[in-house]
Amino acid sequence: MKHILGTSALAVVILISAGTAKAAGYQLNEYSATGMGRAFAGSGVVGDDFSAIGFNPAGMSLNKTNGLQTGASMVSIHADYKGDNGYGIYDDGHTRITRVLPNGFAQYKLTDRATVGLGIYVPFGLATDYDNNWFAESHGGLSQITNINVSPAISYQIHDMVSVGAALNFQHAKARITSANRGVNQNLKGDDWALGYTLGLTVQPIETVRLGVSYRSKVSHHLQGKIKMSGYPSALGFNGNYDISAKIETPETVLFSGAYDMTDRLTLSASARWTRWSRFKNLDIIAEEPFKTVAGMGPVTLPAGTAISSTYENWKNTWFYALGADYKLNKSWTVRLGAAYDETVIKSPEYRTVRIPDGRRVWTSLGFSYAYNNIQIDAGYTHIFIHGGRAEGGDKSQPAPNIKYSSDANMFSLGLQYKF
């Protein structure tokens, strides 16, 4: 049997190219405090902050002021687990991980119809971590991925009712993944820059109604990195750093959003987003140089260009649905409520891994804003109920685990806007 210590599980995470995932798969929404308060309903078309660049760049035309915006979201995920690690060892425990995701946006009106902007945010992400020597450590330990998206954007109002927009997505993906088994350790690091784009359209048929649709392209990454092997008996000559690579694609999405000013004080909003996760069929980790491992009864050296692991994921396309409401108490204060439903990418337990124990989610959200002169402070909170599921997937060179997860998440977001 090939003995690569959960390298397939590492492969799963290197794909992720991104912080802490709390939308389906490893997708993130958390780059707007106002948006979080309404569960990201109406993303890109409500027009009350400058984050449209990240959702629908045509929505920049709906915000009639220039401005700067900065903020951060804290995501805290808790999971209880119990089951069999595949080697006949049963145990239970829990894990909690907290990450902070910063964001920043700016936009400036060049003319009455043309607006330019810049966004820096985290559109995809993953973070999972378990205690050292946990009972299924061969299937995964630390998974920490960071994706930074730098997006210059432009919108243009081609008609009093219609605006179009576009943004470039310069993405930097960086990963650090660990696994261990019986004193043998793997530490994987990799990174890459890649380019994608977002196109958007907004329509305002009457003054109180705003509709939008946007398309975010896939982004193809060719991650380059190393696996550090340690803990093998020195006589085997396995310890050391090995060059590896992996080709991955973050998925394309289509976002539909709407907002309706029912009264001068009350705004209702809704969104539906389709994500093409079905592109994620499998993932290969490729040795870029001869790779020493164990197969059968003894050591072998795999030639450069060989897949040192292959994991079949077979994810499915998903939909995310959200409804929200904003109510203006007075000139200074606005309160928000929202709810959302997020489908899972997992078709069945055999494709769920301890690295990504994904499940369908129900969101409940609330938030507020306080405005004074040119300054606005925004805050949002979301609790996510995550449907439990069994993880039976991972590295096919190991016995399959059977681990039951029960999870939830809390998210907090704080933002500051300056309008001029």
C-alpha positions as CSV (number, residue, x, y, z in Angstrom):
1,M,0.0,0.0,0.0
2,K,1.3,3.5,-0.8
3,H,1.9,5.4,2.4
4,I,1.6,9.1,1.8
5,L,0.0,10.1,5.1
6,G,-3.2,11.7,3.9
7,T,-1.6,13.5,1.0
8,S,-5.0,13.3,-0.8
9,A,-6.5,15.1,2.1
10,L,-3.8,17.7,1.7
11,A,-4.7,17.8,-2.0
12,V,-8.3,18.6,-1.2
13,V,-7.3,21.6,0.8
14,I,-4.7,22.9,-1.6
15,L,-7.5,23.2,-4.1
16,I,-9.3,25.7,-1.8
17,S,-7.0,28.6,-2.6
18,A,-8.3,30.7,0.2
19,G,-9.7,32.2,5.1
20,T,-12.5,30.3,6.7
21,A,-15.3,28.9,4.7
22,K,-19.0,29.4,5.6
23,A,-20.8,29.3,2.4
24,A,-21.1,26.1,0.4
25,G,-17.8,24.4,-0.3
26,Y,-15.3,27.1,0.5
27,Q,-17.0,30.2,-0.8
28,L,-17.1,33.4,1.3
29,N,-19.5,36.3,1.4
30,E,-18.1,38.1,4.4
31,Y,-16.8,41.3,2.9
32,S,-19.6,43.7,3.9
33,A,-20.9,44.5,7.4
34,T,-24.2,45.9,5.9
35,G,-24.6,42.8,3.8
36,M,-24.1,40.5,6.8
37,G,-26.9,42.2,8.7
38,R,-29.4,41.1,6.0
39,A,-27.7,37.7,5.3
40,F,-26.3,39.2,2.0
41,A,-29.7,39.6,0.5
42,G,-29.7,42.2,-2.3
43,S,-25.9,42.0,-2.7
44,G,-24.6,44.6,-5.1
45,V,-27.9,46.5,-5.6
46,V,-29.0,47.9,-2.2
47,G,-26.6,50.8,-2.6
48,D,-25.8,51.5,1.0
49,D,-22.1,50.7,1.0
50,F,-19.2,50.4,-1.5
51,S,-18.9,46.5,-1.6
52,A,-20.7,46.2,-4.9
53,I,-17.3,45.7,-6.5
54,G,-17.2,42.3,-4.9
55,F,-20.7,41.2,-5.9
56,N,-21.9,43.2,-8.9
57,P,-19.6,46.0,-10.1
58,A,-22.5,47.7,-12.0
59,G,-23.9,48.4,-8.6
60,M,-21.3,51.1,-8.1
61,S,-23.6,53.4,-10.2
62,L,-26.4,53.0,-7.6
63,N,-24.3,54.7,-4.9
64,K,-24.3,58.4,-5.7
65,T,-21.3,59.4,-3.6
66,N,-17.6,58.8,-3.6
67,G,-16.2,57.0,-0.7
68,L,-13.8,54.7,1.1
69,Q,-14.8,51.7,3.2
70,T,-12.8,49.3,5.4
71,G,-13.8,46.5,7.7
72,A,-13.3,43.0,9.0
73,S,-15.3,39.9,9.7
74,M,-14.6,37.4,12.4
75,V,-15.8,33.9,11.7
76,S,-15.8,31.3,14.6
77,I,-16.7,27.7,13.7
78,H,-17.4,25.0,16.3
79,A,-17.7,21.3,15.4
80,D,-18.3,18.2,17.6
81,Y,-17.3,14.9,16.1
82,K,-17.4,11.2,16.9
83,G,-16.8,7.9,15.0
84,D,-14.2,5.5,13.6
85,N,-10.9,6.7,12.0
86,G,-10.9,3.7,9.7
87,Y,-8.3,1.8,11.7
88,G,-10.8,0.5,14.3
89,I,-10.2,3.4,16.7
90,Y,-13.3,5.1,18.0
91,D,-13.3,8.5,19.7
92,D,-15.1,11.8,20.0
93,G,-14.1,15.4,20.5
94,H,-14.6,18.9,19.3
95,T,-12.7,21.6,17.4
96,R,-13.1,25.4,17.2
97,I,-11.3,27.8,14.9
98,T,-11.6,31.5,14.5
99,R,-10.3,33.7,11.7
100,V,-10.5,37.4,10.8
101,L,-11.2,38.4,7.2
102,P,-10.3,42.0,6.3
103,N,-11.7,44.0,3.4
104,G,-11.4,47.4,1.8
105,F,-13.3,49.2,-1.0
106,A,-13.1,52.6,-2.7
107,Q,-15.0,54.2,-5.5
108,Y,-14.9,57.6,-7.3
109,K,-17.2,59.1,-9.9
110,L,-15.2,60.2,-13.0
111,T,-18.4,61.7,-14.6
112,D,-22.1,61.7,-13.9
113,R,-22.2,58.2,-15.6
114,A,-18.8,56.7,-15.1
115,T,-17.5,55.3,-11.8
116,V,-14.2,53.6,-11.0
117,G,-13.4,51.6,-7.9
118,L,-11.0,49.2,-6.2
119,G,-11.8,46.3,-3.9
120,I,-9.5,44.1,-1.7
121,Y,-11.3,41.2,-0.1
122,V,-11.4,37.4,0.4
123,P,-13.9,35.6,-1.9
124,F,-12.9,32.0,-1.1
125,G,-11.5,30.4,2.0
126,L,-11.0,27.4,4.3
127,A,-9.6,26.8,7.8
128,T,-9.9,23.7,9.9
129,D,-7.7,22.6,12.8
130,Y,-7.7,19.7,15.2
131,D,-5.7,19.0,18.3
132,N,-2.3,17.3,17.9
133,N,-2.6,13.5,18.0
134,W,-6.3,13.5,17.5
135,F,-7.6,10.0,16.6
136,A,-8.0,10.7,12.8
137,E,-4.8,12.7,12.3
138,S,-3.8,10.7,9.3
139,H,-6.8,12.1,7.5
140,G,-6.0,15.7,8.2
141,G,-4.6,18.2,10.8
142,L,-4.3,21.9,10.1
143,S,-5.8,23.3,6.9
144,Q,-5.1,27.0,6.5
145,I,-5.7,28.7,3.2
146,T,-5.6,32.4,2.4
147,N,-7.0,34.0,-0.8
148,I,-6.6,37.7,-1.4
149,N,-8.6,39.2,-4.3
150,V,-7.5,42.6,-5.7
151,S,-10.2,44.0,-8.0
152,P,-10.0,47.2,-10.0
153,A,-13.5,47.9,-11.4
154,I,-15.5,50.3,-13.5
155,S,-19.3,50.9,-14.0
156,Y,-21.1,53.0,-16.6
157,Q,-24.7,54.2,-16.6
158,I,-25.7,53.7,-20.2
159,H,-29.3,54.8,-19.6
160,D,-31.1,56.4,-16.7
161,M,-32.4,52.9,-15.8
162,V,-29.5,50.7,-16.8
163,S,-25.8,50.4,-15.7
164,V,-23.1,47.9,-16.7
165,G,-19.9,47.1,-14.8
166,A,-16.8,45.0,-14.9
167,A,-14.0,44.1,-12.5
168,L,-10.7,42.2,-12.8
169,N,-9.9,39.7,-10.1
170,F,-6.2,39.3,-9.4
171,Q,-6.1,36.4,-6.9
172,H,-3.3,35.3,-4.7
173,A,-3.7,31.8,-3.2
174,K,-1.6,30.6,-0.3
175,A,-1.9,27.3,1.5
176,R,-0.4,25.6,4.6
177,I,-1.6,22.0,5.4
178,T,-0.4,19.4,7.8
179,S,-0.9,15.7,8.5
180,A,0.6,13.2,10.8
181,N,0.6,9.4,11.4
182,R,2.6,7.4,14.0
183,G,5.3,10.1,14.3
184,V,5.6,10.8,10.6
185,N,4.7,14.3,9.6
186,Q,3.9,16.2,6.5
187,N,3.8,20.0,6.1
188,L,2.7,21.3,2.8
189,K,2.9,24.9,1.5
190,G,2.0,26.3,-1.9
191,D,0.9,29.5,-3.6
192,D,0.0,31.1,-6.9
193,W,-1.3,34.2,-8.7
194,A,-4.1,34.0,-11.2
195,L,-6.6,36.2,-13.0
196,G,-10.4,36.2,-13.5
197,Y,-13.1,38.8,-14.0
198,T,-16.6,39.8,-12.9
199,L,-19.3,41.3,-15.2
200,G,-22.5,43.0,-14.0
201,L,-25.7,44.6,-15.0
202,T,-28.2,46.6,-12.9
203,V,-31.7,47.8,-13.9
204,Q,-33.8,50.4,-12.1
205,P,-37.2,50.3,-13.8
206,I,-38.8,52.6,-11.3
207,E,-37.2,54.7,-8.5
208,T,-38.0,52.3,-5.8
209,V,-36.9,49.0,-7.5
210,R,-33.3,47.9,-8.2
211,L,-32.5,44.6,-10.0
212,G,-29.1,43.1,-10.8
213,V,-27.3,40.1,-12.3
214,S,-23.6,39.4,-12.3
215,Y,-21.2,36.7,-13.5
216,R,-17.9,35.9,-11.8
217,S,-15.6,33.8,-13.9
218,K,-13.7,30.7,-12.9
219,V,-10.1,31.3,-11.9
220,S,-7.5,28.7,-12.9
221,H,-4.6,28.3,-10.4
222,H,-1.4,26.3,-10.9
223,L,-0.2,26.1,-7.3
224,Q,3.5,25.5,-6.8
225,G,4.9,24.4,-3.4
226,K,6.7,21.9,-1.3
227,I,5.9,19.0,1.0
228,K,8.2,18.7,4.0
229,M,8.5,15.1,5.2
230,S,9.9,14.4,8.7
231,G,9.8,11.6,11.2
232,Y,10.7,8.7,9.0
233,P,13.7,6.5,10.0
234,S,16.8,8.2,8.7
235,A,17.9,5.1,6.9
236,L,14.9,5.3,4.5
237,G,16.1,8.7,3.2
238,F,12.5,10.0,3.0
239,N,12.9,13.1,5.1
240,G,13.3,16.3,3.2
241,N,11.4,18.8,1.0
242,Y,9.8,17.8,-2.2
243,D,8.5,20.1,-5.0
244,I,4.8,19.6,-5.9
245,S,2.1,21.2,-7.9
246,A,-1.7,21.1,-8.3
247,K,-4.0,22.6,-10.9
248,I,-7.3,23.9,-9.5
249,E,-10.2,26.1,-10.5
250,T,-12.3,28.3,-8.3
251,P,-15.8,28.1,-9.6
252,E,-17.8,30.5,-11.7
253,T,-21.0,32.0,-10.1
254,V,-24.1,33.8,-11.3
255,L,-25.8,36.2,-8.8
256,F,-29.3,37.5,-9.1
257,S,-30.3,40.3,-6.6
258,G,-33.1,42.8,-6.1
259,A,-34.1,45.5,-3.7
260,Y,-37.5,47.3,-3.2
261,D,-38.0,50.4,-1.2
262,M,-41.5,49.6,0.2
263,T,-41.6,52.9,2.1
264,D,-39.2,55.8,2.8
265,R,-38.0,53.7,5.8
266,L,-38.4,50.1,4.8
267,T,-36.3,48.3,2.1
268,L,-36.8,44.6,1.3
269,S,-34.1,42.6,-0.5
270,A,-33.4,39.2,-2.0
271,S,-30.6,37.3,-3.7
272,A,-30.1,33.9,-5.4
273,R,-26.6,32.7,-6.4
274,W,-25.7,29.7,-8.5
275,T,-22.2,28.2,-8.1
276,R,-20.7,25.7,-10.5
277,W,-19.0,23.4,-8.0
278,S,-19.4,20.4,-10.4
279,R,-16.1,21.4,-12.0
280,F,-14.4,19.9,-8.8
281,K,-14.4,16.2,-9.9
282,N,-11.0,15.2,-8.6
283,L,-7.7,16.7,-7.6
284,D,-4.2,15.4,-8.3
285,I,-1.0,16.4,-6.4
286,I,1.9,16.1,-8.9
287,A,5.5,15.4,-7.9
288,E,7.7,18.0,-9.6
289,E,10.8,16.0,-8.7
290,P,11.5,12.3,-7.8
291,F,9.4,11.5,-4.7
292,K,10.3,8.8,-2.1
293,T,7.5,6.9,-0.5
294,V,6.5,3.4,0.6
295,A,4.6,0.9,-1.6
296,G,4.1,-2.8,-1.1
297,M,6.8,-4.2,1.1
298,G,9.4,-1.5,0.7
299,P,10.5,2.0,-0.4
300,V,10.0,3.2,-3.9
301,T,10.9,6.4,-5.8
302,L,8.2,7.9,-7.9
303,P,9.4,9.8,-11.0
304,A,8.8,13.5,-11.6
305,G,5.4,14.1,-13.2
306,T,3.7,11.3,-11.2
307,A,0.5,12.0,-9.3
308,I,1.5,11.2,-5.7
309,S,-2.2,11.4,-4.7
310,S,-5.6,11.6,-6.4
311,T,-8.8,12.4,-4.6
312,Y,-12.2,12.0,-6.3
313,E,-14.5,14.7,-4.9
314,N,-17.5,14.7,-7.3
315,W,-19.1,17.9,-5.9
316,K,-22.4,19.2,-7.2
317,N,-23.6,22.7,-8.2
318,T,-25.4,24.7,-5.5
319,W,-27.8,27.5,-4.9
320,F,-27.7,30.1,-2.1
321,Y,-31.0,32.0,-1.3
322,A,-31.3,35.0,0.9
323,L,-34.1,37.5,2.1
324,G,-33.5,40.7,4.0
325,A,-35.0,43.9,5.3
326,D,-33.6,47.3,6.3
327,Y,-35.5,49.7,8.5
328,K,-34.5,53.4,9.0
329,L,-35.3,54.4,12.6
330,N,-34.3,58.0,11.9
331,K,-31.6,59.9,10.0
332,S,-28.8,58.3,11.9
333,W,-29.9,54.7,12.7
334,T,-30.8,51.8,10.4
335,V,-31.5,48.2,11.6
336,R,-31.4,45.0,9.5
337,L,-32.6,41.4,9.6
338,G,-32.0,38.6,7.2
339,A,-32.2,34.8,6.6
340,A,-30.6,32.5,4.1
341,Y,-30.5,28.9,2.9
342,D,-27.2,27.4,1.5
343,E,-27.1,24.1,-0.3
344,T,-24.2,21.7,0.4
345,V,-21.7,20.6,-2.3
346,I,-21.6,17.1,-1.0
347,K,-23.5,14.4,-2.8
348,S,-23.0,11.7,-0.3
349,P,-20.8,10.9,2.8
350,E,-18.2,9.1,0.7
351,Y,-17.2,12.5,-0.7
352,R,-17.1,14.3,2.6
353,T,-13.7,14.6,4.2
354,V,-12.5,15.7,7.6
355,R,-10.8,18.7,5.8
356,I,-14.1,19.9,4.4
357,P,-17.0,18.4,6.5
358,D,-19.5,20.5,4.5
359,G,-23.3,20.4,5.1
360,R,-26.3,22.5,4.2
361,R,-26.7,25.7,6.2
362,V,-29.5,27.9,7.5
363,W,-28.5,31.6,8.3
364,T,-30.1,34.0,10.7
365,S,-28.7,37.6,10.6
366,L,-29.1,41.0,12.2
367,G,-27.2,44.3,12.0
368,F,-27.3,48.1,12.3
369,S,-25.7,51.3,10.9
370,Y,-25.1,54.6,12.5
371,A,-24.4,57.6,10.3
372,Y,-23.1,61.0,11.3
373,N,-22.2,63.6,8.7
374,N,-19.8,61.8,6.2
375,I,-19.1,58.8,8.5
376,Q,-21.1,55.6,8.8
377,I,-20.4,52.7,11.2
378,D,-21.8,49.3,10.2
379,A,-22.1,46.1,12.2
380,G,-23.6,42.7,11.4
381,Y,-24.0,39.3,13.1
382,T,-24.9,35.9,11.7
383,H,-25.5,32.5,13.3
384,I,-25.3,29.5,11.0
385,F,-27.0,26.2,11.7
386,I,-25.0,23.5,9.8
387,H,-26.7,20.2,9.1
388,G,-24.6,17.4,10.4
389,G,-23.1,14.7,8.2
390,R,-20.7,11.8,8.1
391,A,-17.2,12.1,6.7
392,E,-16.3,8.9,4.8
393,G,-14.0,10.3,2.2
394,G,-10.4,11.1,1.8
395,D,-7.1,9.5,0.9
396,K,-8.0,6.2,-0.9
397,S,-4.7,4.6,0.1
398,Q,-6.1,4.6,3.7
399,P,-9.2,2.8,5.2
400,A,-12.2,5.2,5.0
401,P,-13.1,7.0,8.2
402,N,-16.7,7.1,9.5
403,I,-17.0,10.3,11.5
404,K,-20.2,12.1,12.4
405,Y,-20.1,15.9,12.6
406,S,-22.4,18.4,14.3
407,S,-21.4,22.0,13.6
408,D,-22.5,25.7,13.9
409,A,-20.8,29.0,13.3
410,N,-21.0,32.6,14.5
411,M,-19.9,35.6,12.4
412,F,-19.4,39.2,13.3
413,S,-18.6,42.0,11.0
414,L,-17.7,45.7,11.6
415,G,-17.2,48.3,8.9
416,L,-16.5,52.0,8.6
417,Q,-17.5,54.2,5.6
418,Y,-16.3,57.7,4.7
419,K,-18.4,59.4,2.0
420,F,-17.4,62.6,0.1
